[in-house]
């Protein structure tokens, strides 16, 4: 192990928002990427990637993501569409989809369908009216349960109703056994366009308290 | 790009919690790891890792994590301590800390200090009373702003008051420029003990709408 070394502390209570953003997005990594599809009131699909995103539970199954606002302070189409329709799909992003996912973050005008413009094929949802990205290896079908506003931070909590997985990644359907490596997903790193592949995987055995006691001896 | 292929759909509304857990933890990856330290009312530090965790905003700076419950249905020490104290530190986990981080998830009895038992050095916090993991390259100092309960899913939202970074990862302090790769963090993958390193990084240029128009021509 490395020896203790020097550290620098940044007081976020006195730094501007841009500094807080740089420090936190460079530090809380790797972040899974939610490629979120929604429908506007005219049934035009909106598609945009978010890495302020996390799995929060399985009983009930809950994901959280934070779409933020546009530069002018108005909510993004994703948030507007969920506020009016409640449903959204979260397609996870494989390495082969990384460029087109990033392109879909382009500031297209309101009502312009990113998926059509970028030639991203969509497939109908199973349990929701919102489609999913055809080539994504894994999509969560979600319905909003709560939206929390803390200052300018807007957090959407969704219950996951269904999961659609590429068949080759399902090793044993009856045991819900998924080959995560086969999904070949990427994570968001720091900087303006930093990402990381997840191909360099490893396993760690989980130790029980009884095993720890055996290892350490009775005096512990 | 791969051609469209077969997909399997799993209806989470009819599957048991164990199946939902397996499907979602194998799919929402890579997940950043929050190694969360809290203090109980006797000032004994508790330390446990959580990957139901995400960055949710920078204005104000908010993180979310979901500690879940013990197998017997009672809240974990992390949640009990935050309910009584409000403060917690989130240390991110580098590859060299992966084994001891995993060991700290062992089901030690209530009130037994994991950090002491596992010889994890702690350092005092700057803005909070809760310490941080000495060898972690990045720690967020947080105070609870809200806890949301949805069924058995408990989501703790914390405001980040300060960030402590290993000095060698701070490239330009005045510009808040962090070398994310130097942190060498790991992400949680699927399975009982699956993780991934983040060393296989790459960059994607972000396209503006004007650039997209130029690329596609005026008819778009």
Interface residues (C-beta under 8 A of the other chain):
Chain A: X1 X2 X4 X5 X6 X7 X8 X9 X10 X11 X12 X13 X15 X17 X19 X20 X21 X22 X23 X24 X25 X26 X27 X28 X29 X30 X31 X32 X51 X52 X53 X54 X55 X56 X57 X58 X59 X60 X61 X62 X63 X64 X65 X66 X68 X92 X96 X97 X98 X99 X102 X103 X105 X106 X107 X108 X109 X117 X121 X123 X126 X127 X134 X135 X138 X140 X145 X146 X148 X150 X151 X152 X153 X154 X155 X157 X159 X160 X161 X162 X163 X164 X165 X166 X167 X168 X170 X173 X175 X176 X177 X178 X180 X181 X183 X185 X187 X189 X190 X191 X192 X193 X194 X195 X196 X197 X198 X199 X200 X201 X202 X203 X204 X205 X206 X207 X208 X209 X211 X212 X216 X220
Chain B: X1 X2 X4 X5 X6 X7 X8 X9 X10 X11 X12 X13 X15 X17 X19 X20 X21 X22 X23 X24 X25 X26 X27 X28 X29 X30 X31 X32 X51 X52 X53 X54 X55 X56 X57 X58 X59 X60 X61 X62 X63 X64 X65 X66 X68 X92 X96 X97 X98 X99 X102 X103 X105 X106 X107 X108 X109 X117 X121 X126 X127 X134 X135 X138 X140 X145 X146 X148 X150 X151 X152 X153 X154 X155 X157 X159 X160 X161 X162 X163 X164 X165 X166 X167 X168 X170 X173 X175 X176 X177 X178 X180 X181 X183 X185 X187 X189 X190 X191 X192 X193 X194 X195 X196 X197 X198 X199 X200 X201 X202 X203 X204 X205 X206 X207 X208 X209 X211 X212 X216 X220
